Amino acid sequence: MVPFTLHLYLLIPILLPLVAVAQTNLNISLGSSLQASDDSSPWHSPSGDFAFGFHRLDNQNLFLLAIWFDKIPDKTLVWYANGDNPAPEGSKVDLTLDGRFILNDPQGRNIWEAPIRERANYAAMLDNGNFVLVNNESGYVWESFQLPADTILPTQVLEVGGKLSSRQKESNFSKGRFQLRLRPDGNLVLNTIALPTQYENDPYYVSHTSDRANTMNSGYLVNFSESGYIYVLGRNGNITNLTSGNIVPARDFYYRATLDYDGVFVQYAHPKAPRNGCSVQSWSRVWSVPNDICAAISDERGGGSCGFNSYCILDSNGRPACTCLPGFSLSDPNNEFNGCKQDRVQKCELGVAEPEDLYDMRVLANTFWPHSASYDVMKPFNEDECRGSCFHDCECVVAVFADGVVCNKKKLPLSNGRINQSGNGKAFIKIPKSDISSGDRCLESNKGKKDQSTLILAGSVLLGVSVFLNFLLVPAISIVFYGSYQKKQKFNRVPSILETNLRSFTYKDLRVATEGFSEELGRGAFGTVYKGVLSSSSSRTVVAVKKLDKLLQEGEKEFKTEVSAIANTHHKNLVRLLGFCDEGPQRLLVYEFMSNGTLASFLFGISRPDWDKRVQMAFAIARGLMYLHEECSIQIIHCDIKPQNILLDDSLTVRISDFGLAKLMMSDQTRTLTTIRGTKGYVAPEWFRSMPITAKVDVYSYGVMLLEIICCRKNFDMARENQEDAILTDWAYDCYKDGRLDKLIENEEEARNDMRRVERLVMVAIWCIQEDPSLRPSMKKVTQMFDGVVEVSAPPCPCPFSSIC
């Protein structure tokens, strides 16, 4: 605990009233401007410690509007406005006569503008590193401290919702993969984000300053005190000091705390004057979190500290260094933290050659991907068995042999890779061998032609020797060619479904696995689902077996074609298909088992689930649907989106189930259908009219479900006290129209502290449930609305001819 006297000392910056800018001689008056050039002089703070102006990017005619320490040699940046959009030389920032602060390029196009609340009267660069715009009553209408980049300074605070974003690289100031933020629940967290969507993955550092039982014990402010301490202030006045180590007197040192490009949050100190006769001074670490970022990130999404298909190791300075797997190269050659891609995509070439002829194996000692899903875990296994099993498995890219007995087979993408020197294992990486060179192919082709010519000549001589031999040869040649043709046809008939590495089950297999289909998990529009267990000598795998209802497409070929299409969809928010049964009238599908049930049971329980978690789930479902609609080789329309068809895995990640089944049950899902598929309340209006069925039917269903996620209530709830509130879509629009969105979230404090996002989500949902399909956004646009890439305009009444409008 921090001593009580220190508590008071740390609180002084917060308890002091706002002090007006006193240095009138350094105030920046209306009409002042700076130009992006090497000759432009910046605006200095009174002490000269900080400067505001243009910072040239390395070896480029591009500039950042920035603030930096001006008295130290390296001019370290502490704030910048336009990291994602550097300004060309000749750009100008103006404090206009009408009190706005605008950065324009040489052609007068806007690059950045300070989001001021009211007209500014003047500006000033303060001694604490804060650049402020001030009104005529000496109040701040905007300040750089309220819009931090990757750094905070002493006397600066982060309020709920405040965040820092890492840069891409040391010299690349575009937004990177890491962020630090103070969540509404009071926790200060570090997490990775998915670019460009801004989707927030699970935290890899948490301050543990949240108390759900008593929110007065939760944090609401992060303060970097003038004395050098970083702490979280609770609503009850309690202080949780985050910093450790020796904090040296602030009068002798400059301080900053930066979320570095590698995801480590570091507090630095720099001497203000040369010390111990040393003229060269530099920044030194005072404190940092996490201690080992390679091991800290455990969320399978986001690829860990180094991105997908790589591995991480700490260097001598405790910083992460990233390396691609053998056979892989950087996805972004300029950024080692953005993961790696295969140099040559691995393919399944059935019946062509032995795996050893197609692939090499490379070995990495003590390299692990502990949080990347192993699709097959086998034990007891020895090293040779583990290597061989991966060689002969089309889906396997890496096999990790650990503890002398366990073999974990993994497929792409691999996340959270790291070297653990204290570990006991090996990673076998399967790499496709190089293609035969074009010259070799030419030689082989000529050789083949020569051999063929020789055979023809020999055949002609034999035919000319004797008619009798000719009669003998014709049947013999026919037999040979027939056998060759049959062999070729055998390989040609290998169904494409095998290339997906799906397992074909007999009906008896699945009857045994499900103990006679005894444990029912659920029923839906497409069939009944049962729990089963697949057992082998080395493992037991829990699965979900779906018995399909009578199909409109009866043919074996059509069934396997559609199942193959389902199996070729790979996304982290889709349930994975493991196998199938096609035996007489029996058609069954075998899926991975989702241990946490359905989204419906998660949402509609006794207590409301965490607001942030619900929002993440809504985003994830949107991305899964966007993949089905726009990123698959063949568009898949789900036709029955509802919470019961959204499943939750071990980590509560949402997985869309039953995708692709509508095509099996219907003759053509792109035309008007006589059989309405879907569930009451989620069915789009066009199902009841003579209108084409498009992907917009899924958008409608998603909009209904999004409202359910926001409100934690079912679309139809006849038990409501007010019967006018029974239909969620109508009630939600009424609340939106009347400006009473608080009614939708009732007394949920986390959501009440995040009303801007509540409003955005409700507006997106209302756009999705528009009666006119042409007004609904695509799922891609929905994800862009979530991410703030596309502005969400005010939606019209979803049912213009109903009584709610």
C-alpha positions in Angstrom: 0.0 0.0 0.0 1.1 3.6 -0.7 1.5 5.6 2.6 -1.3 8.0 3.4 0.9 11.1 3.0 1.9 9.9 -0.4 -1.8 9.4 -1.2 -2.4 13.1 -0.5 0.6 14.1 -2.5 -0.5 12.0 -5.5 -4.0 13.5 -5.4 -2.7 17.1 -5.6 -2.8 17.3 -9.4 -6.5 16.2 -9.4 -7.6 18.3 -6.4 -6.0 21.5 -7.7 -8.5 23.7 -9.7 -7.9 24.5 -13.3 -5.2 27.2 -13.5 -5.6 29.6 -16.4 -2.7 30.1 -18.8 -0.6 32.8 -17.2 2.2 33.3 -19.6 0.3 35.9 -21.8 3.5 36.8 -23.6 3.7 33.2 -25.0 0.0 32.9 -25.9 -0.6 32.1 -29.5 -3.1 34.5 -30.9 -5.9 34.0 -33.5 -4.6 34.2 -37.0 -1.3 32.4 -36.1 0.0 29.5 -38.2 2.9 27.1 -38.7 4.1 25.6 -42.0 5.4 22.1 -42.5 9.0 22.7 -43.5 12.5 22.4 -41.9 12.6 26.2 -41.6 9.5 26.6 -39.6 10.0 27.5 -35.9 7.8 25.6 -33.4 5.7 27.1 -30.6 7.6 26.5 -27.3 6.4 26.2 -23.7 7.6 28.9 -21.3 10.4 26.7 -19.9 11.4 25.5 -23.4 11.0 21.9 -22.3 8.3 21.2 -24.9 7.7 22.3 -28.5 4.6 22.2 -30.7 5.1 22.1 -34.5 5.9 19.9 -37.4 8.2 16.8 -37.1 9.7 15.5 -40.4 9.4 11.7 -40.9 12.7 9.9 -41.7 13.8 10.3 -45.3 10.5 11.6 -46.4 8.9 14.9 -47.3 6.1 14.2 -44.9 5.4 15.7 -41.5 3.5 15.0 -38.3 1.8 17.8 -36.3 3.4 16.9 -33.0 4.6 17.8 -29.5 8.1 16.8 -28.4 10.7 17.2 -25.6 12.8 20.0 -27.1 15.8 20.2 -24.7 17.1 16.6 -25.2 19.0 15.6 -28.3 16.6 13.0 -29.8 13.5 15.3 -29.6 11.3 12.5 -28.4 7.7 12.8 -29.6 5.0 12.6 -26.9 1.9 13.5 -29.0 0.9 13.6 -32.7 -2.3 14.3 -34.5 -2.0 12.8 -37.9 -0.1 9.5 -37.6 -2.3 7.7 -40.2 -2.2 10.7 -42.6 1.1 12.5 -42.6 1.1 16.0 -44.0 3.1 16.8 -47.2 5.7 19.6 -47.1 4.1 22.9 -47.4 1.0 22.0 -45.3 -0.1 24.5 -42.8 -1.8 24.5 -39.4 -3.9 27.6 -38.6 -5.5 29.0 -35.5 -8.2 30.7 -37.5 -9.8 34.1 -36.8 -13.0 32.3 -36.0 -11.3 30.2 -33.3 -10.8 26.9 -35.1 -7.6 24.9 -35.2 -7.1 23.2 -38.6 -4.4 21.4 -40.5 -4.6 21.6 -44.3 -2.4 20.4 -47.1 -0.9 22.8 -49.7 -4.0 22.5 -51.8 -6.2 23.5 -48.9 -7.6 20.0 -48.2 -8.4 19.2 -44.6 -6.0 16.7 -43.0 -6.9 17.1 -39.3 -9.0 19.5 -37.1 -9.2 19.8 -33.4 -12.7 18.8 -32.2 -13.4 21.9 -30.2 -16.5 22.4 -28.1 -16.7 26.2 -28.7 -14.7 29.0 -30.3 -11.1 29.4 -29.1 -9.7 32.8 -28.1 -6.1 31.8 -28.1 -3.7 28.8 -27.8 -0.7 27.9 -25.6 2.0 25.3 -25.2 2.2 24.5 -21.5 5.2 23.4 -19.4 3.6 20.0 -18.7 3.5 19.1 -22.4 -0.2 19.9 -22.9 -1.2 22.1 -25.9 -4.5 23.9 -25.1 -7.1 26.0 -26.9 -8.5 28.5 -24.5 -11.8 30.5 -24.5 -12.2 34.1 -23.3 -13.0 32.8 -19.8 -9.7 31.0 -19.6 -11.4 27.6 -19.9 -10.0 24.9 -22.2 -12.1 24.2 -25.2 -9.6 21.5 -26.4 -6.4 20.1 -25.1 -3.9 17.5 -26.4 -4.0 15.7 -23.1 -7.6 14.7 -23.9 -6.6 13.1 -27.2 -3.4 11.2 -26.4 -1.5 9.2 -29.1 0.8 6.6 -27.6 2.2 8.5 -24.6 1.0 10.1 -21.4 3.0 12.6 -19.3 3.1 13.6 -15.6 -0.1 15.5 -14.6 -2.0 13.8 -17.4 -5.1 11.6 -16.7 -7.0 9.0 -18.6 -10.8 8.9 -17.9 -13.1 6.0 -18.6 -13.0 5.4 -22.3 -9.6 7.0 -22.7 -6.9 5.1 -24.5 -3.5 5.0 -26.0 -2.7 3.3 -29.3 0.7 2.0 -30.3 2.4 3.0 -33.5 3.2 0.5 -36.2 7.0 0.8 -35.8 9.4 3.1 -34.1 9.4 5.3 -37.2 5.9 4.5 -38.5 3.3 6.5 -36.6 0.2 4.8 -38.2 -2.0 3.1 -35.6 -0.6 -0.3 -34.5 -2.0 -3.5 -33.1 -1.9 -2.7 -29.4 -4.0 -0.4 -27.2 -4.2 0.6 -23.5 -7.6 1.8 -22.3 -9.6 2.4 -19.1 -12.8 0.3 -19.4 -16.2 1.3 -17.9 -15.8 -1.5 -15.3 -12.8 0.3 -13.8 -10.0 -1.9 -15.2 -7.0 -0.5 -17.0 -6.2 -3.1 -19.7 -3.8 -3.8 -22.5 -5.1 -5.7 -25.5 -4.5 -6.3 -29.2 -6.8 -5.1 -31.9 -7.7 -6.5 -35.3 -6.7 -4.0 -38.0 -8.4 -2.4 -39.8 -11.7 -3.4 -38.0 -10.5 -2.2 -34.5 -12.0 -5.4 -33.0 -10.7 -5.7 -29.4 -9.3 -9.0 -28.4 -9.1 -10.2 -24.8 -6.7 -8.3 -22.5 -3.2 -9.5 -21.9 -2.8 -7.1 -18.9 -5.5 -6.2 -16.4 -5.0 -3.8 -13.4 -7.7 -5.6 -11.3 -9.2 -2.4 -10.2 -12.8 -3.4 -10.8 -15.4 -4.6 -8.2 -18.6 -5.7 -9.8 -20.2 -6.3 -6.4 -19.6 -2.7 -5.3 -18.8 -0.3 -8.1 -17.7 2.3 -5.6 -14.5 0.2 -5.2 -13.9 0.3 -9.0 -11.4 2.7 -10.7 -12.6 5.6 -12.7 -9.4 7.6 -13.4 -5.8 6.8 -14.3 -3.4 9.5 -13.2 0.3 10.0 -14.0 1.4 12.1 -11.0 3.9 14.9 -11.1 6.1 12.9 -8.8 6.3 10.0 -11.3 3.7 7.5 -10.0 1.0 6.0 -12.2 -2.1 4.9 -10.3 -5.8 4.1 -10.7 -8.1 6.2 -8.5 -11.2 4.5 -7.2 -14.6 6.1 -6.9 -14.3 5.7 -3.1 -10.9 7.5 -3.1 -8.7 4.5 -2.9 -5.5 4.4 -4.8 -4.0 1.5 -6.6 -0.4 2.2 -7.5 0.7 0.5 -10.7 4.3 1.6 -10.8 7.2 -0.2 -9.2 10.9 0.5 -8.9 12.8 3.5 -7.8 11.0 6.8 -8.8 13.7 9.4 -8.9 13.0 13.1 -8.2 10.9 14.7 -11.0 13.0 17.9 -10.7 16.0 16.0 -12.1 14.3 13.9 -14.7 11.8 14.0 -17.5 9.2 11.3 -17.4 6.9 9.7 -20.0 4.9 6.5 -20.2 4.5 5.0 -23.7 2.7 2.1 -25.2 5.5 1.0 -27.4 5.0 -0.5 -30.9 5.7 -4.0 -29.5 2.8 -3.8 -27.1 4.7 -3.2 -23.9 3.6 -0.2 -21.7 6.8 1.4 -20.4 7.5 4.2 -18.0 10.8 6.0 -19.0 13.0 8.5 -17.3 15.6 10.9 -18.9 18.0 13.1 -17.0 17.4 16.8 -17.6 21.1 17.6 -17.4 24.3 15.6 -18.0 25.1 13.4 -15.0 28.3 11.9 -13.7 30.3 13.7 -16.4 28.5 11.8 -19.2 27.4 14.1 -22.0 25.4 11.4 -23.8 22.1 10.8 -22.1 19.2 8.5 -23.0 15.9 7.2 -21.8 16.0 4.4 -19.3 13.2 2.1 -18.2 11.7 2.7 -14.8 8.7 0.2 -14.9 6.8 -1.8 -17.6 4.0 -4.3 -18.1 3.8 -7.1 -19.0 7.1 -8.6 -17.9 7.0 -11.2 -20.7 4.7 -10.2 -23.5 5.5 -13.4 -25.4 3.9 -15.4 -22.7 1.3 -12.8 -21.6 -1.0 -12.9 -24.6 -3.3 -15.9 -24.4 -6.2 -14.9 -26.7 -6.2 -17.2 -29.7 -7.5 -14.3 -31.8 -5.1 -11.7 -33.0 -2.1 -14.0 -33.3 -0.3 -13.0 -30.1 2.5 -10.5 -29.8 4.0 -11.3 -33.2 0.9 -12.0 -35.3 -0.1 -15.3 -36.9 2.4 -18.0 -38.1 5.4 -16.7 -36.2 7.1 -17.2 -32.9 8.3 -14.8 -30.2 11.4 -14.7 -28.0 12.5 -12.0 -25.6 15.8 -10.3 -26.4 18.4 -9.3 -23.9 16.5 -6.1 -23.1 13.3 -7.9 -22.4 11.7 -6.8 -25.7 9.9 -9.3 -28.0 11.7 -10.4 -31.2 9.6 -12.0 -33.9 10.6 -14.7 -36.4 8.6 -16.4 -39.2 8.2 -20.2 -39.4 10.4 -22.0 -41.9 8.6 -21.8 -45.3 6.9 -18.5 -44.3 7.7 -14.8 -44.8 6.5 -11.5 -43.3 2.9 -10.5 -44.3 4.2 -6.9 -44.1 7.9 -6.7 -45.0 8.1 -3.5 -43.0 6.6 -4.8 -39.8 7.7 -8.0 -38.0 4.7 -7.7 -35.6 2.0 -8.2 -38.3 2.6 -12.0 -38.7 3.7 -14.2 -41.5 2.2 -15.9 -44.6 3.1 -19.2 -46.4 5.6 -18.8 -49.2 3.8 -21.7 -51.0 0.3 -22.9 -50.0 0.2 -26.5 -48.9 -2.2 -28.6 -51.0 -3.7 -32.1 -50.7 -2.5 -34.0 -53.8 -4.2 -37.4 -53.2 -2.9 -40.4 -55.1 -0.1 -38.4 -56.8 2.9 -39.2 -54.6 4.0 -40.2 -51.2 3.9 -37.3 -48.6 7.7 -37.6 -48.2 8.0 -36.8 -51.9 5.9 -33.6 -51.5 7.0 -32.2 -48.2 10.1 -31.6 -46.0 10.1 -31.4 -42.2 11.9 -28.7 -40.3 12.5 -28.9 -36.6 12.4 -26.1 -34.0 13.4 -26.9 -30.5 11.1 -25.8 -27.6 8.8 -23.8 -29.8 5.2 -23.9 -28.8 1.8 -22.4 -29.8 0.0 -23.2 -26.5 -3.1 -21.1 -27.3 -3.5 -22.1 -30.9 -6.2 -24.8 -31.1 -4.9 -28.3 -31.6 -7.4 -30.1 -33.8 -5.9 -33.5 -32.8 -4.2 -34.4 -29.6 -2.6 -37.9 -29.4 -0.9 -39.8 -26.6 1.0 -41.8 -25.9 3.0 -41.1 -29.0 6.7 -41.2 -29.8 8.6 -38.6 -31.8 8.7 -40.6 -35.1 4.9 -41.4 -34.8 4.2 -37.7 -34.3 6.3 -36.6 -37.3 4.7 -39.3 -39.5 1.2 -38.6 -38.4 1.6 -34.9 -39.5 3.3 -36.0 -42.8 0.2 -38.1 -43.8 -2.4 -35.6 -42.6 -3.4 -33.1 -45.2 -4.7 -30.6 -42.6 -1.5 -30.7 -40.5 1.0 -27.9 -40.9 2.8 -28.2 -37.5 3.0 -31.0 -35.0 4.3 -30.2 -31.5 5.8 -33.2 -29.6 5.9 -32.4 -25.9 6.9 -34.1 -22.7 8.0 -37.2 -24.6 4.5 -38.6 -25.0 2.0 -36.0 -26.4 1.6 -35.0 -30.0 -0.4 -31.9 -30.9 -1.3 -31.5 -34.5 -2.1 -28.0 -35.6 -3.4 -26.2 -38.7 -3.2 -22.6 -39.9 -3.4 -20.0 -38.6 -1.0 -20.5 -35.7 -1.3 -18.0 -32.9 0.8 -17.0 -29.8 3.9 -18.8 -30.9 6.9 -18.5 -28.6 10.1 -20.2 -27.6 10.2 -21.6 -24.1 13.8 -22.5 -23.2 12.7 -24.3 -20.1 10.2 -26.4 -22.1 10.7 -30.0 -23.3 9.6 -30.4 -26.8 10.0 -30.0 -30.6 7.9 -28.5 -33.3 7.8 -30.3 -36.7 6.9 -27.8 -39.5 5.7 -29.4 -42.8 7.0 -27.4 -45.8 6.0 -28.1 -49.5 9.0 -28.9 -51.6 10.0 -26.6 -54.4 8.2 -27.0 -57.8 10.1 -28.8 -60.6 11.9 -26.1 -62.6 10.5 -25.2 -66.0 13.6 -26.5 -67.6 13.2 -29.9 -66.0 9.6 -30.0 -67.1 10.7 -29.3 -70.7 13.2 -32.1 -70.6 10.7 -34.5 -69.1 8.2 -33.5 -71.8 10.7 -34.1 -74.6 11.7 -37.4 -73.1 8.0 -38.4 -73.0 7.5 -37.5 -76.6 10.6 -39.5 -77.6 9.5 -42.5 -75.7 6.1 -42.2 -77.3 7.6 -42.1 -80.8 9.6 -45.2 -80.1 6.6 -47.1 -78.9 4.6 -46.1 -82.1 7.5 -47.3 -84.3 7.8 -50.6 -82.5 4.1 -51.1 -82.7 4.1 -50.5 -86.5 6.9 -53.1 -87.0 5.0 -55.6 -84.9 1.7 -55.0 -86.8 3.6 -55.4 -90.1 5.1 -58.8 -89.2 2.0 -60.8 -88.8 -1.8 -60.4 -88.9 -2.0 -63.2 -86.3 0.1 -61.2 -83.9 -2.0 -58.2 -84.7 -5.1 -60.1 -83.5 -3.3 -61.0 -80.4 -2.0 -57.6 -79.7 -5.3 -55.8 -80.1 -7.1 -57.6 -77.2 -3.9 -57.3 -75.1 -3.5 -53.6 -75.7 -7.3 -53.1 -75.0 -6.9 -54.8 -71.7 -3.9 -52.7 -70.8 -5.6 -49.5 -71.8 -8.8 -50.5 -70.0 -7.0 -51.2 -66.8 -5.1 -47.9 -67.1 -8.3 -46.0 -67.8 -10.1 -47.7 -64.8 -7.2 -46.7 -62.6 -7.3 -43.2 -63.9 -11.0 -43.0 -63.4 -10.6 -44.3 -59.8 -8.4 -41.3 -59.0 -10.7 -38.9 -61.0 -13.7 -40.2 -59.0 -12.0 -39.3 -55.7 -14.7 -36.9 -54.5 -13.7 -33.3 -53.9 -15.0 -33.7 -50.3 -11.9 -35.8 -49.5 -9.7 -32.8 -50.3 -11.2 -31.0 -47.3 -9.9 -33.8 -45.0 -13.5 -34.6 -43.9 -14.1 -38.0 -42.3 -16.8 -40.2 -43.8 -18.7 -42.1 -41.1 -21.1 -45.0 -41.4 -24.5 -44.7 -39.8 -23.5 -47.4 -37.3 -20.4 -45.4 -36.3 -22.6 -42.4 -35.4 -25.2 -44.5 -33.7 -22.5 -46.0 -31.4 -20.9 -42.5 -30.9 -24.3 -41.0 -29.8 -25.4 -44.1 -27.8 -28.3 -44.6 -30.1 -29.0 -40.9 -30.5 -29.9 -40.7 -26.8 -28.7 -37.2 -25.7 -30.5 -34.5 -27.7 -28.8 -31.1 -27.7 -31.4 -29.2 -29.7 -33.8 -29.1 -32.6 -33.8 -26.6 -35.5 -35.2 -25.9 -38.9 -32.7 -28.4 -40.5 -32.8 -31.3 -38.1 -32.0 -32.6 -34.6 -28.6 -32.4 -32.9 -27.2 -35.1 -30.6 -24.1 -35.3 -28.4 -21.6 -37.9 -29.3 -18.1 -39.1 -28.5 -15.7 -40.4 -31.1 -13.2 -42.8 -29.5 -9.9 -44.0 -30.8 -6.9 -45.8 -29.2 -5.3 -42.4 -28.4 -8.1 -39.9 -27.8 -11.8 -39.2 -27.2 -13.4 -36.3 -29.0 -16.8 -34.9 -28.1 -18.8 -34.0 -31.2 -22.3 -32.7 -32.2 -24.1 -35.0 -34.7 -26.9 -33.4 -36.7 -29.5 -35.7 -38.3 -30.8 -33.8 -41.3 -34.5 -33.7 -42.2 -35.6 -34.9 -45.6 -33.6 -33.1 -48.2 -34.9 -31.6 -51.4 -31.6 -32.5 -53.0 -31.7 -36.3 -52.9 -28.7 -37.1 -55.0 -25.4 -38.3 -53.6 -23.4 -36.0 -55.9 -25.4 -32.9 -54.9 -25.2 -33.7 -51.2 -21.4 -34.2 -51.3 -20.9 -31.1 -53.3 -22.8 -28.9 -50.8 -21.1 -30.6 -47.8 -17.7 -30.0 -49.5 -18.7 -26.3 -49.8 -19.5 -26.1 -46.1 -16.2 -27.9 -45.2 -14.2 -25.3 -47.3 -15.4 -22.4 -45.1 -12.8 -21.5 -42.5 -13.4 -18.7 -40.1 -12.9 -18.3 -36.3 -16.6 -17.4 -35.9 -18.0 -20.5 -37.7 -18.5 -24.0 -36.3 -16.2 -26.4 -38.0 -17.5 -29.4 -39.9 -15.6 -32.6 -39.0 -17.3 -35.3 -41.1 -20.5 -36.6 -42.6 -22.6 -39.7 -43.2 -24.3 -40.5 -46.6 -25.7 -43.9 -46.3 -29.0 -44.7 -48.0 -31.7 -42.3 -46.7 -29.4 -41.3 -43.8 -27.7 -37.9 -44.1 -25.8 -36.7 -41.0 -23.2 -34.1 -40.3 -20.6 -34.2 -37.6 -19.5 -30.9 -36.0 -17.0 -29.9 -33.3 -18.8 -29.7 -29.9 -19.4 -26.3 -28.4 -19.2 -26.7 -24.6 -20.9 -23.4 -23.6 -24.2 -23.9 -25.4 -26.1 -21.3 -27.4 -26.1 -17.5 -27.4 -29.8 -17.7 -26.4 -29.0 -19.4 -23.1 -26.2 -16.9 -22.5 -28.4 -13.9 -23.1 -31.7 -14.8 -21.6 -30.6 -16.2 -18.3 -31.2 -14.8 -14.8 -28.5 -12.1 -14.8 -27.3 -9.9 -17.6 -23.9 -10.9 -19.1 -21.0 -8.4 -19.3 -21.8 -5.5 -21.6 -18.4 -5.5 -23.3 -18.6 -9.2 -23.9 -22.0 -8.9 -25.5 -20.7 -6.1 -27.8 -17.7 -8.3 -28.8 -20.1 -11.1 -29.6 -22.2 -8.9 -31.8 -19.1 -7.7 -33.7 -17.9 -11.3 -34.1 -21.2 -12.6 -35.5 -21.2 -9.7 -38.0 -17.7 -10.7 -39.2 -18.8 -14.3 -39.5 -21.8 -13.4 -41.6 -19.7 -11.0 -43.7 -17.3 -13.9 -44.4 -20.2 -16.1 -45.6 -21.7 -13.4 -47.7 -18.6 -11.9 -49.3 -15.4 -13.8 -48.6 -16.3 -17.4 -49.4 -15.6 -18.6 -53.0 -19.4 -19.3 -53.2 -21.8 -17.0 -51.4 -23.6 -18.7 -48.5 -26.9 -17.3 -47.3 -27.7 -18.7 -43.8 -31.5 -18.1 -43.8 -32.0 -18.9 -40.1 -29.9 -16.5 -38.1 -31.1 -16.5 -34.4 -29.4 -16.8 -31.0 -30.2 -20.6 -30.9 -27.9 -21.0 -34.0 -25.0 -19.1 -32.5 -22.9 -21.4 -30.3 -20.2 -20.6 -27.7 -16.9 -22.5 -27.4 -14.7 -23.0 -24.4 -13.6 -19.4 -24.3 -17.1 -18.0 -25.0 -16.1 -17.2 -28.6 -19.3 -17.1 -30.8 -19.5 -19.6 -33.6 -22.3 -19.5 -36.3 -23.8 -23.0 -36.9 -26.1 -24.4 -39.6 -24.6 -22.2 -42.3 -24.9 -23.8 -45.8 -27.7 -26.1 -44.8 -30.4 -23.9 -46.4 -28.9 -24.8 -49.8 -29.2 -28.5 -48.9 -32.8 -28.1 -48.0 -33.8 -25.9 -50.9 -33.7 -26.2 -54.7 -32.3 -22.7 -55.2 -31.8 -20.2 -52.4 -31.3 -17.3 -54.7 -34.8 -17.3 -56.1 -38.3 -16.8 -54.6 -39.0 -19.9 -52.5 -42.2 -21.6 -51.7 -41.0 -23.0 -48.5 -40.2 -20.3 -45.9 -37.2 -21.1 -43.8 -36.3 -19.3 -40.6 -37.8 -18.7 -37.2 -40.8 -16.5 -36.3 -39.6 -13.0 -35.4 -36.4 -13.2 -37.3 -37.9 -13.8 -40.8 -37.4 -10.9 -43.3 -40.6 -9.5 -44.9 -39.5 -10.6 -48.4 -40.1 -14.3 -47.5 -43.8 -13.6 -47.5 -43.8 -11.7 -50.8 -42.9 -12.4 -54.4 -39.4 -11.0 -53.9 -35.9 -12.5 -54.5 -34.2 -14.0 -51.5 -30.8 -12.4 -51.1 -28.2 -12.1 -48.3 -30.3 -9.2 -47.0 -32.6 -11.8 -45.3 -29.6 -12.6 -43.0 -29.1 -8.8 -42.4 -32.7 -8.5 -41.2 -32.3 -11.5 -38.8 -29.0 -10.1 -37.6 -30.7 -6.8 -36.8 -33.3 -8.4 -34.7 -30.7 -10.5 -32.9 -28.5 -7.4 -32.3 -31.4 -5.7 -30.4 -31.7 -8.9 -28.3 -28.0 -8.7 -27.5 -28.3 -5.0 -26.5 -31.4 -5.5 -24.4 -30.8 -9.1 -23.1 -34.5 -9.9 -23.9 -36.3 -12.0 -26.5 -37.8 -10.5 -29.6 -41.3 -11.6 -28.5 -42.0 -11.3 -24.8 -45.7 -11.5 -24.0 -45.0 -11.6 -20.3 -44.1 -7.9 -20.3 -46.2 -5.7 -18.1 -46.8 -3.3 -20.9 -48.1 -5.2 -23.9 -47.0 -2.4 -26.2 -43.4 -3.4 -25.4 -43.9 -7.1 -26.2 -42.4 -6.8 -29.7 -38.7 -5.8 -29.3 -38.2 -4.3 -32.7 -41.2 -1.9 -32.3 -40.3 -1.0 -28.8 -36.6 -0.3 -29.6 -37.6 2.0 -32.4 -40.0 3.9 -30.1 -37.3 4.3 -27.5 -34.8 5.5 -30.2 -37.4 8.0 -31.6 -38.3 9.3 -28.1 -34.6 9.6 -27.1 -35.1 7.1 -24.3 -32.4 4.5 -25.1 -31.8 4.1 -21.4 -35.0 2.1 -21.2 -33.5 -0.6 -23.4 -30.6 -1.2 -21.1 -32.5 -0.7 -17.8 -30.2 -0.3 -14.8 -27.1 -1.8 -16.5 -24.3 0.5 -15.3 -21.6 -0.6 -17.8 -23.9 0.2 -20.7 -25.1 3.5 -19.2 -21.5 4.6 -19.1 -21.2 3.7 -22.8 -24.3 5.4 -24.2 -22.6 6.6 -27.3 -21.9 3.0 -28.3 -25.4 1.9 -27.2 -26.9 4.5 -29.6 -24.6 3.5 -32.4 -25.6 -0.2 -32.1 -29.3 0.6 -31.9 -29.1 2.7 -35.0 -27.2 -0.1 -36.8 -29.9 -2.6 -35.7 -32.7 -0.3 -37.0 -31.0 0.0 -40.4 -30.7 -3.8 -40.5 -34.5 -4.4 -39.9 -35.7 -2.0 -42.6 -38.7 -3.5 -44.4 -37.2 -2.5 -47.7 -34.2 -4.8 -48.4 -32.5 -2.2 -50.5 -32.2 0.1 -47.4 -30.5 -2.5 -45.3 -26.7 -2.3 -45.3 -24.6 -5.3 -46.3 -22.8 -7.2 -43.5 -19.6 -5.6 -44.6 -21.0 -2.2 -44.2 -22.4 -3.2 -40.8 -18.8 -4.1 -39.6 -17.6 -0.8 -41.0 -20.3 1.0 -39.0 -19.2 -0.8 -35.8 -15.6 0.1 -36.4 -16.4 3.8 -37.1 -15.1 3.6 -40.6 -18.6 4.4 -41.9 -20.7 7.0 -40.2 -24.1 5.8 -39.0 -26.8 8.2 -40.1 -30.2 8.5 -38.4 -32.3 5.5 -39.6 -35.8 5.9 -40.9 -38.8 4.1 -39.5 -38.2 0.4 -40.3 -41.9 -0.2 -41.1 -43.2 3.0 -42.8 -46.7 1.7 -43.2 -47.2 0.4 -39.7 -48.7 2.1 -36.7 -45.3 2.6 -35.0 -44.2 5.2 -37.5 
